[in-house]
Amino acid sequence: QAEEELQEACARQALQLQEMGRRERLLRADAGRAREQLESFKSQVLQVCFPAAAGVAGTAVTEQQVIEKVRQISEESQQSHEREKCLQEELRSRLLKEKEVSENVELFKKSLHELQ
C-alpha cells in the first residue's frame, strides 16, 4: 500500500511538473512577444523623435536622448494645452462682450425708433 501511495504521489508530482513546464513555456512565449512589442514601440518612438537618425545605419541614439525628447514633446504639449485654454477663455470673453454690445445696439435702435 505504501508503494502505491508513493507511486500516486510521484504521478501527481510528474503531472505538476508537466503543468509547471507548460506554464513556463507560455510565460517565455509571452515574454518574447512583449519584448518584440517593446522593440517595435522603441523603433516607432525613435522614428518620431529622431527621423533623421531612423534611417541612418550606425547612428546611435541613447535612451537618455529619447527620454529628453519625449519630455520635451510632453512639455510642448502641456504648453499648447494651456495656450488653448487661454485662447478659449479669451474667445468666450470676446463673445460675451460682442453679445453685450449687440444687445446695447438693439436697445439703442429701439430707443431711437421710439424717439422718431
Order of alpha helices (4+ residues) and beta strands (2+ residues): alpha-alpha-alpha
